Amino acid sequence: MAIFHFHNKNRKLSKERFEEVYKTYYSRLYYYCFQFIADEEVSKDLVNDVFEKVWLQRDELKADTLSSYLYTLIRNRCIDYMRHRKIEQQFAEIYDWITEDSPDDLNLYEYRMSCIEKIIDDLKEPTKGIFMKCYFGHKKYTEVAQEYQISSSGVKKHIMRVLRLIRNEFENNREDLS
């Protein structure tokens, strides 16, 4: 295990030290991430996100806890990614249900989409903004969480609330929607 010492007065992670940390930990973090995600490109993206965060927080990093900090960051990014995928899957299932009967029945499709649009239009902030940024803006939960100054789990709660409203609307009005 490599031990890194930050030699400058203000304990910043210098560019040279950052490169050393990157070279030492990139492949380790990638394979750790790949165990959870099993997607090469996503794993690379998540590891790069972690190193971007490390670079941005280089003023606050401590050499003696850097390794555990890196593994904690990548584990948390994997968990966030998997949660986000689960919610996207639920949204996709609702969308599949909307379009399942007959792709040729444009009126039915339009009616179902208008129901979803009405639900979204009726949302209050910050739920509406969070949902729009995650699903239509394709932003990551962590990005939206920072923007709204809430936790990633707070973002997830808002998303789950919207998906529950949509699901309930379709379950309650199934006969109208078929």
MARMAR-936838 format. One record per residue: residue number from 1; x negated, y, z of N, C-alpha, C in turn. Coordinates in steps of 0.05 Angstrom, whole numbers, m for minus. Atoms other than C-alpha are relative to their C-alpha. Layout:
<recs>
+-----+--------+---------+--------+---------+----------+--------+--------+---------+--------+
!   i ! n_east ! n_north !   n_up ! ca_east ! ca_north !  ca_up ! c_east ! c_north !   c_up !
+-----+--------+---------+--------+---------+----------+--------+--------+---------+--------+
! NUM !      X !       Y !      Z !       X !        Y !      Z !      X !       Y !      Z !
...
+-----+--------+---------+--------+---------+----------+--------+--------+---------+--------+
</recs>
This chain:
<recs>
+-----+--------+---------+--------+---------+----------+--------+--------+---------+--------+
!   i ! n_east ! n_north !   n_up ! ca_east ! ca_north !  ca_up ! c_east ! c_north !   c_up !
+-----+--------+---------+--------+---------+----------+--------+--------+---------+--------+
!   1 !    m17 !     m24 !      0 !       0 !        0 !      0 !    m18 !      25 !      0 !
!   2 !     16 !     m24 !      3 !     m28 !       67 !    m20 !      9 !      20 !     22 !
!   3 !     m6 !     m21 !    m19 !     m33 !      122 !     31 !     m9 !      26 !    m13 !
!   4 !      6 !     m25 !     13 !     m31 !      193 !      5 !     m3 !      21 !     22 !
!   5 !      5 !     m23 !    m18 !     m59 !      253 !     41 !      3 !      25 !    m16 !
!   6 !     m3 !     m25 !     14 !     m38 !      322 !     22 !    m20 !      19 !     13 !
!   7 !     23 !     m14 !    m11 !    m101 !      363 !     30 !      3 !      30 !      2 !
!   8 !     m2 !     m29 !      0 !     m76 !      433 !     19 !     13 !      10 !     26 !
!   9 !     m9 !     m12 !    m26 !     m58 !      480 !     77 !     30 !      m3 !      5 !
!  10 !    m29 !       0 !     m5 !      17 !      482 !     67 !     12 !     m27 !     m6 !
!  11 !     m9 !      27 !      2 !      22 !      407 !     57 !     17 !      m6 !    m24 !
!  12 !    m15 !       5 !     24 !      52 !      413 !    m12 !    m12 !     m24 !    m15 !
!  13 !      9 !      22 !     17 !      48 !      353 !    m58 !    m10 !      13 !    m26 !
!  14 !     11 !     m13 !     23 !       1 !      379 !   m111 !      7 !     m16 !    m25 !
!  15 !     m6 !      13 !     25 !      10 !      363 !   m184 !    m16 !     m26 !     m3 !
!  16 !     17 !      23 !      2 !     m49 !      315 !   m181 !     10 !     m23 !     18 !
!  17 !    m10 !      20 !    m18 !     m21 !      279 !   m120 !     27 !     m11 !     m9 !
!  18 !    m26 !       9 !     10 !      48 !      276 !   m151 !     m5 !     m21 !    m23 !
!  19 !      6 !      19 !     22 !      18 !      242 !   m213 !    m10 !     m26 !     12 !
!  20 !     10 !      24 !    m13 !     m18 !      193 !   m167 !     23 !     m16 !     12 !
!  21 !    m24 !      12 !    m12 !      47 !      178 !   m130 !     17 !     m13 !    m22 !
!  22 !    m16 !       9 !     23 !      84 !      171 !   m196 !    m12 !     m26 !    m11 !
!  23 !     14 !      23 !     11 !      32 !      122 !   m224 !      2 !     m24 !     19 !
!  24 !      0 !      22 !    m20 !      31 !       81 !   m160 !     28 !     m12 !      4 !
!  25 !    m26 !      10 !     m8 !     106 !       76 !   m148 !     20 !      m4 !    m23 !
!  26 !    m20 !       1 !     21 !     141 !       82 !   m215 !      9 !     m29 !     m6 !
!  27 !     m8 !      28 !      7 !     139 !        8 !   m234 !     12 !     m15 !     23 !
!  28 !    m12 !      13 !    m24 !     153 !      m14 !   m163 !     29 !       8 !      4 !
!  29 !    m27 !      m9 !     m4 !     214 !       29 !   m158 !     18 !      m9 !    m23 !
!  30 !    m16 !      10 !     23 !     237 !        9 !   m228 !      9 !     m28 !      5 !
!  31 !     m8 !      28 !     m4 !     236 !      m65 !   m211 !     18 !      m3 !     24 !
!  32 !    m18 !       0 !    m23 !     269 !      m52 !   m144 !     28 !       8 !     m9 !
!  33 !    m26 !     m10 !     10 !     324 !      m13 !   m179 !     12 !     m21 !    m19 !
!  34 !    m10 !      19 !     19 !     330 !      m65 !   m234 !     13 !     m24 !     13 !
!  35 !    m12 !      21 !    m15 !     347 !     m117 !   m181 !     30 !       5 !      5 !
!  36 !    m28 !      m8 !     m6 !     411 !      m78 !   m166 !     16 !       5 !    m26 !
!  37 !    m14 !     m11 !     23 !     429 !      m49 !   m234 !     m1 !     m19 !    m24 !
!  38 !      3 !      19 !     23 !     403 !     m101 !   m285 !      5 !      14 !    m27 !
!  39 !     m1 !     m15 !     26 !     401 !      m48 !   m340 !    m26 !      16 !     m1 !
!  40 !     26 !     m13 !      2 !     333 !      m25 !   m364 !      2 !      30 !     m2 !
!  41 !     m2 !     m29 !      4 !     353 !       44 !   m388 !     11 !      15 !     24 !
!  42 !    m12 !     m12 !    m24 !     396 !       60 !   m328 !    m21 !       0 !     23 !
!  43 !     20 !       2 !    m21 !     341 !       36 !   m281 !    m22 !      21 !     m5 !
!  44 !     20 !     m20 !      6 !     290 !       81 !   m316 !     11 !      28 !      6 !
!  45 !    m12 !     m26 !     m5 !     338 !      140 !   m312 !      2 !       6 !     30 !
!  46 !     m2 !      m4 !    m28 !     350 !      129 !   m238 !    m27 !       5 !     13 !
!  47 !     27 !      m4 !    m11 !     276 !      124 !   m222 !    m10 !      28 !     m8 !
!  48 !      8 !     m27 !      8 !     263 !      187 !   m262 !     15 !      22 !     16 !
!  49 !    m15 !     m18 !    m17 !     319 !      222 !   m223 !    m13 !       2 !     28 !
!  50 !     13 !       0 !    m27 !     284 !      202 !   m158 !    m26 !      16 !     m2 !
!  51 !     25 !     m15 !      2 !     217 !      230 !   m182 !      5 !      30 !     m5 !
!  52 !     m7 !     m28 !      3 !     251 !      294 !   m204 !      7 !      12 !     28 !
!  53 !     m7 !     m10 !    m26 !     279 !      301 !   m134 !    m25 !       3 !     18 !
!  54 !     25 !      m2 !    m15 !     211 !      286 !   m103 !    m16 !      25 !     m8 !
!  55 !     14 !     m24 !      9 !     180 !      340 !   m146 !     13 !      26 !     11 !
!  56 !    m14 !     m24 !    m10 !     233 !      390 !   m126 !     m2 !       3 !     31 !
!  57 !      3 !      m1 !    m29 !     224 !      372 !    m52 !    m29 !      m2 !     10 !
!  58 !     28 !       5 !     m7 !     149 !      369 !    m53 !    m10 !      16 !     23 !
!  59 !      9 !     m17 !    m23 !     142 !      424 !     m1 !      7 !     m13 !     26 !
!  60 !     m9 !      11 !    m25 !     179 !      383 !     51 !     m9 !     m29 !      5 !
!  61 !      7 !      28 !     m2 !     149 !      314 !     39 !    m23 !      m4 !     20 !
!  62 !     21 !       7 !    m19 !     106 !      279 !     90 !    m14 !     m25 !    m11 !
!  63 !     15 !      22 !     11 !      51 !      232 !     67 !      6 !     m27 !     14 !
!  64 !     m3 !      25 !    m15 !      63 !      181 !    122 !     27 !     m13 !     m3 !
!  65 !    m27 !      12 !      4 !     136 !      170 !    104 !      8 !      m1 !    m29 !
!  66 !     m6 !      m2 !     28 !     132 !      178 !     29 !     10 !     m26 !    m12 !
!  67 !     m8 !      26 !     11 !     137 !      104 !     11 !     29 !      m7 !      8 !
!  68 !    m27 !       7 !     m9 !     199 !       91 !     53 !     20 !      20 !    m11 !
!  69 !    m18 !     m20 !     11 !     229 !      156 !     29 !      7 !      m6 !    m29 !
!  70 !     m5 !       7 !     28 !     221 !      135 !    m44 !     19 !     m23 !     m2 !
!  71 !    m18 !      23 !      2 !     253 !       68 !    m32 !     28 !       6 !     10 !
!  72 !    m27 !      m9 !    m10 !     310 !      100 !      7 !     14 !      16 !    m22 !
!  73 !    m12 !     m15 !     22 !     322 !      149 !    m50 !     10 !     m17 !    m22 !
!  74 !     m8 !      16 !     23 !     323 !       96 !   m104 !     24 !     m19 !      8 !
!  75 !    m23 !      16 !     m9 !     369 !       51 !    m62 !     25 !      16 !      0 !
!  76 !    m24 !     m17 !      0 !     417 !      108 !    m52 !     10 !       7 !    m28 !
!  77 !     m8 !      m6 !     28 !     416 !      126 !   m126 !     14 !     m24 !    m12 !
!  78 !    m13 !      25 !     10 !     432 !       53 !   m142 !     28 !      m3 !     10 !
!  79 !    m27 !       2 !    m12 !     490 !       53 !    m94 !     19 !      20 !    m12 !
!  80 !    m17 !     m21 !     13 !     517 !      119 !   m122 !      7 !      m9 !    m28 !
!  81 !     m6 !       9 !     27 !     511 !       91 !   m192 !     21 !     m22 !     m1 !
!  82 !    m19 !      22 !     m1 !     547 !       27 !   m175 !     28 !       9 !      8 !
!  83 !    m26 !     m10 !     m8 !     603 !       65 !   m140 !     13 !      15 !    m23 !
!  84 !    m10 !     m16 !     22 !     610 !      112 !   m199 !     10 !     m19 !    m22 !
!  85 !     m8 !      20 !     20 !     613 !       52 !   m247 !     27 !     m13 !      7 !
!  86 !    m25 !      13 !     m9 !     668 !       20 !   m205 !     23 !      19 !     m5 !
!  87 !    m22 !     m19 !      4 !     710 !       83 !   m207 !      5 !       4 !    m30 !
!  88 !     m4 !      m2 !     29 !     698 !       90 !   m282 !     15 !     m24 !    m11 !
!  89 !    m13 !      25 !      9 !     720 !       18 !   m291 !     30 !       2 !      7 !
!  90 !    m28 !      m3 !     m7 !     785 !       33 !   m253 !     14 !      19 !    m19 !
!  91 !    m12 !     m20 !     19 !     797 !       94 !   m298 !      3 !     m13 !    m27 !
!  92 !     m2 !      14 !     26 !     783 !       51 !   m359 !     23 !     m20 !      0 !
!  93 !    m22 !      19 !     m2 !     833 !       m1 !   m335 !     27 !      15 !     m3 !
!  94 !    m24 !     m16 !      3 !     886 !       53 !   m329 !      3 !       9 !    m29 !
!  95 !     m1 !      m8 !     28 !     868 !       78 !   m398 !      8 !     m23 !    m18 !
!  96 !     m7 !      24 !     15 !     872 !        7 !   m426 !     29 !      m6 !      3 !
!  97 !    m28 !       5 !     m5 !     940 !       m1 !   m395 !     17 !      20 !    m16 !
!  98 !    m15 !     m20 !     15 !     963 !       64 !   m427 !      2 !      m7 !    m29 !
!  99 !      1 !       5 !     29 !     943 !       41 !   m496 !      5 !     m29 !     m7 !
! 100 !     m2 !      29 !      5 !     956 !      m34 !   m489 !     23 !      m9 !    m17 !
! 101 !    m24 !      11 !     13 !    1027 !      m41 !   m516 !     m3 !       0 !    m30 !
! 102 !      2 !      m1 !     29 !    1019 !      m17 !   m586 !    m16 !      25 !     m8 !
! 103 !     16 !     m24 !      8 !     964 !       27 !   m613 !     14 !      16 !    m22 !
! 104 !    m15 !     m14 !     21 !    1013 !       44 !   m669 !     22 !      18 !     11 !
! 105 !    m22 !     m15 !    m12 !    1064 !       73 !   m621 !    m12 !      27 !     11 !
! 106 !     12 !     m25 !     m7 !    1037 !      144 !   m621 !     17 !      15 !     21 !
! 107 !    m17 !     m15 !    m19 !    1097 !      172 !   m583 !     m4 !     m11 !     29 !
! 108 !      5 !      11 !    m26 !    1086 !      124 !   m525 !    m27 !       8 !     11 !
! 109 !     26 !      m8 !     m8 !    1013 !      139 !   m523 !      0 !      30 !      8 !
! 110 !     m1 !     m29 !     m7 !    1026 !      214 !   m524 !     15 !       5 !     26 !
! 111 !    m15 !      m3 !    m25 !    1078 !      207 !   m469 !    m18 !      m7 !     24 !
! 112 !     18 !       8 !    m22 !    1029 !      169 !   m425 !    m22 !      20 !      5 !
! 113 !     21 !     m19 !     m3 !     973 !      218 !   m438 !     10 !      26 !     12 !
! 114 !    m12 !     m24 !    m11 !    1019 !      276 !   m422 !      5 !      m3 !     30 !
! 115 !     m3 !       5 !    m28 !    1034 !      243 !   m355 !    m26 !       4 !     15 !
! 116 !     27 !      m3 !    m12 !     960 !      240 !   m339 !     m8 !      29 !      1 !
! 117 !      6 !     m29 !      1 !     950 !      312 !   m361 !     15 !      16 !     21 !
! 118 !    m16 !     m14 !    m21 !    1007 !      335 !   m316 !    m11 !      m6 !     28 !
! 119 !     11 !       7 !    m26 !     977 !      298 !   m257 !    m25 !      17 !      5 !
! 120 !     26 !     m15 !     m2 !     909 !      331 !   m270 !      6 !      30 !      3 !
! 121 !     m7 !     m29 !     m2 !     941 !      400 !   m281 !     11 !       7 !     28 !
! 122 !    m12 !      m5 !    m26 !     979 !      394 !   m215 !    m20 !      m3 !     24 !
! 123 !     19 !       3 !    m21 !     916 !      378 !   m175 !     m9 !      27 !     11 !
! 124 !     11 !     m24 !    m13 !     890 !      430 !   m126 !    m30 !      m2 !      0 !
! 125 !     30 !      m1 !     m3 !     818 !      452 !   m120 !     m7 !      m9 !     28 !
! 126 !     21 !       6 !     19 !     768 !      425 !   m106 !      4 !     m26 !    m15 !
! 127 !     m4 !      27 !     13 !     797 !      357 !   m127 !      0 !       2 !    m30 !
! 128 !     m2 !      m3 !     29 !     814 !      381 !   m197 !    m28 !       5 !    m12 !
! 129 !     27 !      m7 !     11 !     745 !      412 !   m209 !    m19 !     m24 !      2 !
! 130 !     18 !      23 !     m4 !     709 !      351 !   m181 !      6 !     m21 !    m21 !
! 131 !     m8 !      21 !     19 !     749 !      303 !   m225 !     m8 !       9 !    m28 !
! 132 !      6 !     m10 !     27 !     740 !      346 !   m287 !    m30 !      m1 !     m6 !
! 133 !     29 !       0 !      4 !     665 !      353 !   m277 !    m11 !     m29 !     m3 !
! 134 !     10 !      28 !      1 !     655 !      278 !   m265 !      9 !     m14 !    m25 !
! 135 !    m10 !      16 !     22 !     700 !      250 !   m319 !     m1 !      13 !    m27 !
! 136 !      0 !     m13 !     26 !     702 !      302 !   m373 !    m27 !      15 !     m4 !
! 137 !     26 !     m13 !      2 !     636 !      337 !   m357 !    m23 !     m20 !      2 !
! 138 !     20 !      22 !     m2 !     600 !      270 !   m347 !    m22 !       7 !     19 !
! 139 !     20 !      m6 !    m20 !     564 !      297 !   m286 !     m2 !     m23 !     20 !
! 140 !      4 !      20 !    m21 !     535 !      251 !   m234 !     12 !      10 !     26 !
! 141 !    m12 !      m7 !    m26 !     566 !      249 !   m165 !    m19 !      18 !     16 !
! 142 !     19 !     m16 !    m16 !     503 !      277 !   m134 !     m1 !      29 !    m10 !
! 143 !      0 !     m27 !     11 !     504 !      337 !   m182 !     25 !      15 !     10 !
! 144 !    m25 !     m13 !     m8 !     577 !      352 !   m166 !      0 !       5 !     30 !
! 145 !      1 !      m3 !    m29 !     565 !      341 !    m92 !    m16 !      24 !      7 !
! 146 !     17 !     m24 !     m6 !     509 !      393 !    m92 !     15 !      25 !     m7 !
! 147 !    m15 !     m24 !      9 !     553 !      442 !   m131 !     21 !       8 !     20 !
! 148 !    m22 !      m5 !    m18 !     610 !      435 !    m82 !     m9 !      m1 !     29 !
! 149 !     12 !       1 !    m27 !     564 !      428 !    m22 !     14 !     m20 !     18 !
! 150 !    m12 !      22 !    m15 !     594 !      362 !     m1 !    m17 !     m25 !     m5 !
! 151 !     15 !      24 !      4 !     568 !      291 !      3 !      9 !     m15 !    m25 !
! 152 !     m9 !      17 !     22 !     570 !      241 !    m54 !     24 !     m16 !      7 !
! 153 !    m24 !      15 !     m8 !     620 !      201 !    m14 !     24 !      18 !      0 !
! 154 !    m22 !     m19 !      2 !     663 !      264 !    m11 !     10 !       2 !    m28 !
! 155 !     m8 !      m1 !     29 !     662 !      268 !    m87 !     16 !     m26 !     m6 !
! 156 !    m13 !      26 !      5 !     681 !      194 !    m89 !     29 !       1 !     10 !
! 157 !    m27 !      m1 !    m12 !     741 !      207 !    m43 !     19 !      16 !    m18 !
! 158 !    m17 !     m16 !     17 !     767 !      262 !    m89 !      7 !     m15 !    m26 !
! 159 !     m5 !      16 !     25 !     759 !      217 !   m151 !     20 !     m22 !      6 !
! 160 !    m18 !      22 !     m7 !     793 !      159 !   m116 !     29 !      10 !      4 !
! 161 !    m26 !     m12 !     m4 !     851 !      205 !    m97 !     14 !       4 !    m27 !
! 162 !    m12 !      m5 !     27 !     862 !      224 !   m170 !      8 !     m26 !    m13 !
! 163 !     m6 !      25 !     13 !     858 !      153 !   m195 !     24 !     m14 !     14 !
! 164 !    m23 !      11 !    m14 !     907 !      131 !   m141 !     26 !      14 !     m9 !
! 165 !    m24 !     m15 !     10 !     956 !      186 !   m163 !      8 !     m10 !    m27 !
! 166 !     m6 !       9 !     27 !     951 !      163 !   m235 !     11 !     m29 !      1 !
! 167 !    m10 !      27 !     m3 !     959 !       90 !   m216 !     28 !      m1 !     11 !
! 168 !    m27 !      m1 !    m12 !    1019 !      105 !   m172 !     21 !      10 !    m19 !
! 169 !    m19 !     m11 !     20 !    1052 !      146 !   m226 !      8 !     m21 !    m20 !
! 170 !     m6 !      21 !     20 !    1047 !       89 !   m275 !     14 !     m24 !     12 !
! 171 !    m13 !      23 !    m13 !    1068 !       36 !   m226 !     29 !       8 !      7 !
! 172 !    m27 !      m9 !     m7 !    1129 !       78 !   m203 !     17 !       4 !    m25 !
! 173 !    m16 !      m6 !     25 !    1150 !       94 !   m275 !     m6 !     m19 !    m22 !
! 174 !      8 !      20 !     20 !    1129 !       30 !   m310 !     22 !      m4 !    m22 !
! 175 !    m21 !       4 !     20 !    1197 !       22 !   m344 !      3 !      24 !    m19 !
! 176 !     m1 !     m24 !     17 !    1196 !       94 !   m370 !    m23 !       0 !    m19 !
! 177 !     25 !      m2 !     16 !    1126 !       83 !   m397 !     m3 !     m23 !    m19 !
! 178 !      3 !      23 !     19 !    1140 !       20 !   m437 !     21 !       1 !    m22 !
+-----+--------+---------+--------+---------+----------+--------+--------+---------+--------+
</recs>
